[in-house]
Amino acid sequence: MIDIQNLTMHFGDDRVLEGVSASIPEGEVVSVIGPSGAGKSTFLRCINRLETPQSGHIFIGGEDILAPGADVPRIRRKTGMVFQSFNLFDHLTVLDNLILGPVRILNEAREVAEARGHELLRMVGLGEKALSLPCELSGGQKQRVAIARCLSMRPKVMLFDEPTSALDPTMVSEVLAVIRRLTREGMTMVIVTHELNFARDVSNRIFYMDEGGIYESGPPDQIMRAPQREKTRVFINRLRSFRYRIEHKDFDVFEMNADIETFCEKHFFRRKLMQHIQLAIEESLSLYFLRGNPGAITLTLSYSETEGTVQLLFEDQEASGDFLKAAEAGDELALTILKGIVHDIVWQPTPKGNRIVMTLNETS
């Protein structure tokens, strides 16, 4: 369905894409991941000819959209693109947003377009919103309307450019559910996303982009669990960890807990596990602060999908001495609570202070 050959795209001296080649068969779902600035969105925009690369070929259904004299508007109709922003017409109802393209571009009869529009709205769970205005919808509902609007043009390929990045965490799941349904129906899709669990669940392949191209590609389990190349491993591990630096005992605990909740929701932790993580951190810090203000503490929360464990790492560069023995002498109750939550506590003295490692199981 999509065949990309030696695609090159520069913005001045910035070589965003350099000789990129890829083939995506009909019905395959490819998720594209990678750091910011790696060319993911540019790659997607080139496929839809929203950007014009310096060289290369992009075949969609056998037609080269970059060929001289190519009928770009006609070929582009084969692809639907969903952006981070919803781009709905605020003065039109939800249904009118859906039928505008089919009536004006595909020359469908209004009655046919409306019937199809109602069908698509029911498919994305918004059948009762047909006569609503976009301003009356939540962000998740707007993005579902945007998906339905693309489908109203009967595309062969759907392109998603971080479709959940502008949404609150509570709205992400409703949009991802619609994309999952399209996967089951056999739609060819290319999805730029930072939702790694989602990418693993819906994709046939994952492209990790870096260094101006597709740095590594493979089945989801390989990329997520055993990436073959160093930058892929670093990227995957970084997205599965959260770091917070505590400069003083009067730090903003509400900010820290909010960040921890966001991390836990992103990785679909059970509510009980999230509460245990927060309680373990609270009790550990209370033991630290029994000694006064020990200086800056770096907290790292890491998640290992393969082992099903969550690890808490506290690094204190100023304190010295056995943390656990000091804790036993200082607050037995806090230490008892802590040992009841975590699977393992290891104190590791270092030349620069203390390093405390605590492990919780996903089933905690």
N, C-alpha and C positions, 0 to 999 in steps of 0.2 A: 504493500500500500504506500509506503514512504521509502524512498531510496535516496540517500544523501551521499554525494561524491565530492571529496576534496573541497569542502566548504571553507572559505576564508573570509573573515570579516575584521576590518580594522576601523578604529575611530582615531584618526590622526596617527600618532605613534603608538597608540594602545592596540596591541594585537590580541583582540578578544578571542577570535576563533582562527585556528591555523590548520588547514588541511583536514577538516573533520569529515569522516565517512561513517555511515551507519545505515542499516537496513531494518525496517520495521514491517513485518508481514501483517496482513489483514487479521484483525481480531486480537492482536497483541497489545498489551498494556505495558508501557515503559515509563518508569519514574526516573526523573532526573534530579540528582542531589549534588551538593557541593557548596563550597564557601561563597560568600557574597563576592561579586565581581568576577566569578569564574566563567561567565558567559552563558549561563543557563537560560535566562530570559531572552537574550539575543538569539540563541540557538532556536528557541521556539518562535520568535518573531520572524526569523528568516524563513522558517517552514511555511509561515502564512504570508510571506512577502510583505510584512510590515517594515522590515529592514531589507535593504538590497545589498547583498554581499559583493565583495570585489571579484570573487571568482568561485567556481564550483557549479554543481548541478543539484537540483532538488526535484525529484520525480514524485508526483502524487498521482496514484492510479495510472502510472505509465506516462504522464505528461510532465514535461520539464517546465516548472513555473519560472525558471530563470532564463529560458531560451529567448533569443531575440524574436520579437513579434508575438510572444506568448499572450494568449487571452487571459491576463491575470485575474480580472474579476470573475470570469467563468470558472477557472481552475480553483480560485480561492473559495468558491461556494462549496467545494468538497470538504472544507475544513471549518469547524466552528471553534472559536477561541473564547475562553472565559478568563477574565483578567482579575487582578487583585481588587480593583474597584469595580463596582457593579455596572456603571455606565448605562443605567436605565433612563428613559425619558420621563422626567418628573411630572410633566403635564399630561401624560397619557396613563390610562388605567393599565393594570397588569396585563389584561388580555390584549389591549391595543399595542402594548410593547411587543407582544408575541406575534401578532399578525402583520405588523408593519412590513417586515422583510418579505414574507411569503406573498403578500398582495402586491407590493410595489416592484419586487425584484423577480420573484418566480411567477408572477402573473396568475396566482391562484385566485379563484373566486372567494369573496369575503366569507361566504357561508362555509366553504371547505376549510379555510384558514382558521375560522373561529372554532369549528368542530375539532380540528387538530390541536388548537390552542388549549381548549378545555381538557382534552385528553392528556396533554403534556402537563398541565397544572395538577391534574389528579395524580399523575405519575410522581411528581416531586412533592406531593402532599399539600398542595395549595389550591385545591379545587374551589374552596370557598372564597378565595381572594381575587377572583377574576376581575371584579369591578372596583377593587381597591386601588388607591394611588401608591406609588413607591414610598412616599413619606409616611404611610401608615404601616409599613412593614419593618420587621427587625432586620439586622444585618444578614443573619443567616437566611431569612426568607428572601431578601433581595438577591442573594447569590444563587438561591435555587431558581428564582425567576430568570436570572441571567443564563443559567444552564438550560432551562426550558426554552428560552428565546433562541439560543444556538441550535437546539434540536429541532426547532420549528422550520429551520432551513434545510432539514434532511441531510446533514453532513455525513460523509464517509469516515471522517477523522475528527476527534475532539482534542483540542489543545487546552491545557489548564496551566495558567501561570500563577502559582502560589494562591490557589483559590480561597484558602482559609486564613491567609496572613493578616487580613484586615478585620478578622472576626474575634469576638470574645471567645475564650475557651469553651463556654457553655454552648456556643452556636456552631462550633467546628464539627461536632459529630453529625448534625443534621445534614450538612453539606456533603460530608464524606459518605454518608449513607446513600445519597443519590448517586455519587460516583461509583460506589460499589454495585449499585443496581445496573448501571451502564456496563460495568465489567461483566456481570452475569449475562447480559444480553449480547455480548460479543462485539461491542464498539471498540474500534481501534483508538487508542488514547496515548498521548504523551503528556505527562504530568510533572511539572516542576513543583517540588514540595520540600518542606523541612519536616514533615510528619513521617518520621522513619517507620514507626509501627504500621501506619497506614500503607506506606510504600511497600513494605514487606508483605502485607496481606493481599494487596490487589494486583501486584505487578507480576508479569512474566520475567521481566529483566529490569535491572537498575543500572543507569549510567551515572557514574561519579565523574563530575567534570572538574578539571583543574589543568593548569599549564596550557591553556588555550585549546583544549580538546576533551575528548572522552578518555580520561586518564585510566579508568578501569570500568569494565562492564561485566555483568554476570547475573546468575539467578539471585533472588533476594536473600536466600539463606547464606550463600557464599559471601555476598557483599556485607551483610549485617553481622555474620558470625565469624567469618574467616577471610577477611579481605586479603588479597595477595600483595598489595603494594602499600608502601609506607604512608603516603599522604592520605590514602583511604582509611587506613587504620586510625591515624591521628584524628581525622574528621569524625569518624563514627564514635570514637571514645570521647571526644570533646562534647558531642551532643548528648552523651549519656552521663554527664557530670555537671555539678553545680558548685560554684565556689563563692564564698562570702567571707569578707575580711572584717574582723571585729577589732576596732582600734581602741575601744574603751569599754568598761563595764556598763556604762550608761548608753550603749548603742541602741539603734532603732530596732527593737525586737519585732515590731509589727511589720516592718518592711521585710525583714529576713523571713518571717513566717509566710508572708504573701508570696515571696519568691519561691520558697520551698513548695507551697501548694501548687503553684504554676508548674514547677518541675514534675511533681507527682502526678498531676492531671495529664500532663503531656505523655507520660509513660504508663498511664492507666493503672496507677497503683490503687489498691483498695483503700477505702477511707480509714480502716483500722491501721493499716501499715503507715499511712501518712501521719496519723496521730501518734503512733509509736516513734516515728522519726523525730517529730517535733518535741515529744516528751524526752527522748534520749538526749537531744541537743540541749534542752532546757536544764536537765539534771547535770549534764556534763559541765555546762558553763557555770552552774551554781557551785560545783566543786572547784572549778578553776578560780572563781572569784572569792572563794573562802580565804585565799592567800593574798587578798588585796587585788589590785589591778596588775595582772601579770604581763601587761604589754599586749601587743597585737597578736591576735589568734587568727589563723587562717582555717576556715572550715571548708572541707570538700565533701560533697555528697555524690557518690558514684553508684551507678546501677549496672550490674552484670546480668544481661539477659540469659547467657549460657548457663550461669551458675544459679540464677534465681535469687541473687543476694543484693542487698544494699549495704554499702560501706560508708561509715562516717570516719573522716580523718581530721584530727585536730592537730595543728602544728603551732607550737609556741616556742619562739626562738629565744626567749629571755629566761624562762623558768628552767630549773634543773631539779634532779632528784626524782625518786620513784613516785609517779603520779598516783598510782593505785594505793600505795601505803599511806601517802598523805591524805587521800580521800577517805580511807578507812578510819583514820584518826580524826578527821574533820567532820564528816556528816555520814554516819552509817545508813541513815534512812535513804538519802539520795543515792548512795551507792547500791543499796538493796533494790531500789526501784530500777536503777539502771541495769543491773544484772538480770532483772526479771524481764527486761525488754529485749536486750541485745543477745545475740547468740554467742558472741565472743568479744573479749576486750584484751587488747595487747598494748602494753606500754613499751615503746622503743626509744631508749635514750639516744640522742644524737649529739654531735659536737656543738650543734647550735640550739640545744634545748630539748623539748619534749616532742614526741610524736605518738599520739594515741590513735589506735585503729579499732573501730567497733563494727561488728557485722550483724545485720538483721536479715532474716529470711523473708522472701515474698509472702510466706504464709503466716508471718508474725501478726 
